[in-house]
């Protein structure tokens, strides 16, 4: 009887030990998984938000009028009474360089439903559709909804005889700050190439562009600071008749982690339909996000 009782205790003890080890492994691993997943979601969402807000500046710069661009795109295709536009020749009587200030005042809501206030300042070296032309954009107390926008945005026309209309776009020291102090710091280097609409140059609404390149950034959410770099793996497609990216994919990899590629996020902007939905896939699990 003592022999059987000793064997029972041995088996029971081993089972408890195994259970304790498994429970310990789960309690250590699962919270880490949650942290990694959350951090990857935050970094991909931040890259999407910065992409959408700064990408819209191309349409705004091109859309002021036909003298500096094409006219009728961006806020100029969606707004009625605002912004107030002030044009200053910086080397009169020469038409360029020219400074164009878009003053949204205390705020106005566009047809896209977003409130803008403050000033966007464009300085053009030439008409933007001409090869070699550059426009540099800065901000003076400018807000997109409640988000303060800072940094510089630069567009250079790099069109050649063998390419379609093509533009190099750089965002330097971009920053999006929310009222609670959370922010996105963002730098981006991309090339935007027109792929449709070239035969109707006076009709910008049928223009379609693809974007290639990448970005890097960091974001603070409360007490968490996350850094990442992003690479466009499938060209992003932008139609001038839709204010969102409609297709393409971006791979976002966090810089401050040593857990490997399983926590990289893949942003998928869709299959060409104009909507404000994108999906993010992390470690085989997909999440839906809404574009601003």
Secondary structure, DSSP 8 states (H G I E B T S, - for coil): -HHHHHHHHHHHHHHHHHHHHHHHHHHHHHHHHHHHHHHHHHHHHHHHHHHHHHHHHHHHHHHS-TTTS-SS-GGGGT-SS--EEEEEESSTTSS-SEEEEEE-TT-EE-TTS-EEEEEEEEEESS-TTSTT-EEEEEEEEEEETTEEEEEEEEEEE---TTSSSEEEEEEEEEEEE-TTS-EEEEEEEEEEEEEE-TT-TT-GGG-EEEEEEEEEEEEEETTEEEEEEEEEEEEEEEETT-SSEEEEEEEEEESS--S-GGG-EEEEEEES--SSEEEEEETTEEEEEE--
